[in-house]
Each structure stands twice: as C-alpha cells, then as structure tokens.
Amino acid sequence: MLTVEGLECAYGEALVLRGVSLRLAPGQVLGLLGRNGAGKTTTLRAIMGLLRPRAGRIVLDGRDLGALRPYEIPRLGVAYVPQGRGLFPFLTVEENLRMGLLVRDGDRRRLEEIFELFPALRERLRQRAGTLSGGEQQMVATARALAADPRYLLMDEPLEGLMPLLVEALLGVIGQLRARGVGVLLVEQRIEAALRAADEVALMEVGRIRYQGTAAELANHPDVLQTYLGVRRDRRVGG
Amino acid sequence: MIASGHLFLALLEGLVSGLVLALTALGLSLVFGVMRIVNVAHGEFFMLGAVIAWFFSAALGSFGLALLAAPLAVGAIALAADRLILRPIRYAPEATIVATIGLLYILQQLVLMVYGPYARPVDAPVYFRVEFPWFGYSGYKLVVAILAALLLGATWLLISRTRLGLYMRATQQDPDVARAFGVPTERVYAASFALGAMLTAVAGALVVPIQQAHYLMGLDALLLSFMAVIIGGLGSLRGTLAAALLIGLVDGVVSVFFSPTLAKIVASALVALVLVGRSGGLFGEGAT
C-alpha cells in the first residue's frame, strides 16, 4: 500500500499542496484528475522524493519515504513516467531502457517481456530517444518505467498527444499491470480515458483532494466533474 | 627537404601537446557537461598533478609511482573540494564560479608556501631517441603521446560503456529524472569532478619531465582548456577532443615556422571566430 497523508509542498513561498491524502493499493488504478496547477504533478514529484514536503507523510508498505534519499525510492519499486515523457534524449532507446533495468538490477529477459507489450521498440533500440516520434517516445517512457519492475507506477499524463490507437494500446498495458498487481497512480487530462482505466478517481483542486470515489460513482455524477474540473464529461479539460 | 622536416617536427610537437591538452580539456569539459559548473580551479589540478609528481619522484625515486600517485592524490583533493565547497552551495552555476576562483588561489598559494616559487625538473623515466630522417626526437614525448591517447580511449570507454558513464550522461541530460531512476546524482557529481581532476593531474604529471613543475603552471593549462572547450562546443566531449588536437597542431606549426606568441594569437583568434560564427562551438550541445 502506498499512502500519502496530509502532504504539504511549497515552491518557495507558494504553497502548492495543502494537505493531500491518497491511498493506492496493489492492483489498483487510481486516477488523479484536476485542472492545470491543481498540484497533480507536484504530488507525483513529492512521492518520488524530488521535492521535500513541508508537512505530511508518504508511506510505502509501512516504510516512511521521507527519511530516504530520492534515488532510494525507485529501488523500493516505485517507478515514474514523468510529464512530457522525460526521456534522456541523447541516450539511445536501449540506454533509456537500461536506465530502467538498472534500478532494481533486472536482467535483459525483462526487456523481452516489455517488447511483447511494445513490439515497435525492438526496431528502435539504437536510435537516440530524442529523435523518435511523440508516440514512440511515450512508449519508451512507459517501457523504461516497466523495466524498473515497479510495484507502484506513477504516470503523469501518459496519454498526452497520443493518437487514439496508441491511447487504447496504453490503456491495455495499464490494464495488464493492474492484473499483475501493480498499483497505478494515473494523472491525466483525458478524463474519458482516465475514467475508463481507473478503479477509483481523486479530484484535485488548488492543492487539495476535493472528491474521491469509484470511477463508476463518478460516471453517475457528471455534476461533480463539472464542479471540480469545469468540464462536461465528453470534453477534455482545457490545456 | 628541410621544410618538410620542419613541418614533420611541428606536427609531431603539435600532436604531443594536443594530446596532453586533450586530457586536461576533457576533464574540464566533463565537469562542465555533467555538473553544469565552470571549474576555474581546473588548471590548479594540472599544477598539483605536476608538483605532486615531482614530490613523489624526489621522495620515492620512481616516476612511474609518481604518475600513479599524482592523480590519486589530486582525485582525493577534488573529492574533498566537492564535498566541502561545491555540494554545500548546491552546484549553483554563479556561486561555483566564485567558489572555484577562491579554490584556485587557495591551492596556488598553498603550493607556493609549501613547494616554493621554483621550477623543478624531474628526469624523464625513459631515455631514448627516435631517429627520423631529419632529426632525432625525444622518446619520452612519444611515450607521453601514447599514454595520453590510451587514457583518452579509456575515458571514452568509461563514459560510453560503463554504468557510471551511463549515469553521468543521464545526470547531464536530466538530473531529476535520473534520480527517479535510482541514480545517486550527488555521487555522480563527485565522481565526475574527481575524474575530471584526475585526468588533468595525469596530464600535469606527464609534462613535468618536459616542462618542470611550477606553482603558476596551471594558468596556461586552464586558458588552453577553456579554448578547447569553447571551440569544441560546450558540453561536447567529442568536440573538446577535436579542438584540443586542432589547437595543439596549430600551436606546433605556428610556433615552429613563426613564433610561439603568434601561435597563441592564432588560437585566440580561432576562439573568437568560433564564437562569432558558431556560438555553439564546432560540435553542438549534445551527447558525448
């Protein structure tokens, strides 16, 4: 179980998270939705240890992550797909994937499993990641995180800019991860897709979780989405 | 015949000094590339390498041991500087420039106090002359060139083939994401800083039998390294290597046929030309 309790984070004087609490269970997909600037990315960065919280706790299976150095957190099985993909653009695809493998000293057999999920990557191993198309880069970003053999996966807008076909493919991968017991925290602007993928949904507004419920519940309360995301269900949240 | 002999000599001298400069400049380029800091004290690591090599040669009577001891000692000094100076100021670009200027003077004046204002020679560990059709040439200088080339190759392998090298390149490109993939970036910074210092310390040690050890010898090394890094393109190790060899060869040729002063002027003009025409350097920012 990955638990966030009363998390407060600030950039300088600006308080961005004002007491965020979340629970992510193994095999659960938790959608974290909200407008731009609500604090979704900051929440993920804080869990990864890239930002030191001002208050609150992040606990992974009983272990307080606040006491750890940032590089120790991924080794416990928390992997990250950063916003904008965050690939190492001048490393080859193979080297990017190796960065994932090295986190928990996985061997190359793990890559074979990943190529079954993303067959197109096999052809691109020698290419610099920065020269790939957007969709391919997104696949590498997800594949790199999977190479780290995560128990919990934090994904920051993995669907951004993907063609519908790739969106379906990625949602399929998320479904497979769930089936294998991986907990996925999915930050997404594509509400429709996120609601389909998620078991539970948390809605963020100005640094707080304003609503939490099952995706099915939320589907029956379009007014809630309207209130916190400012959209009707059939539209994306504004860019 | 005479002219071709001169040209050969000039190119040979240029190649030797270019390879030594490449070691020094590669260290500076590595530190700038991975850590994004301009290490103004880089030349002092060159000087320390030379002075420590002199010390160990004098104390142990073995230049071979000195050649090992100098980079190890300088690497340890660099690690201490990283831990005590650079890390506390969080590698902030402006602050590190000021801090390394301070480090430059501290190291220089410490050496002046302990070692004195002398230029001290060390006997070359090998004596032989290689006979070319026009002249004989110092065998030691050829050994220096070969060792420098081997070290450059080893550094290249380290950066392109090892886990540390991969971590260095990843940290250079995105330190936050590197951390999120288990990279202890502060240790990578420390390792890069020490490696950069050790490369230049070896270069300093290698030239002691040719140039003597002196407490101010770091300044020229720093200046020429900066030129190589700027001409080659900031952050590009490949560019730094190419530029160092180019500077060495130009320096050799112009020194032999005209004068050493003109050689420096030409090298500086090259820097100006690159900055005007291609501000990113000959090799743009990029991989290694």
Interface residues (C-beta under 8 A of the other chain):
Chain A: R45 M48 G49 L50 R69 P70 Y71 E72 I73 P74 R75 Y80 P82 G86 F88 P89 F90 L91 E95 R98 M99 G100 L102 V103 R104 R128 R144 A148
Chain B: R163 L166 R169 A170 Q173 D174 D176 V177 A178 R179 A180 F181 G182 V183 P184 T185 G286 A287 T288
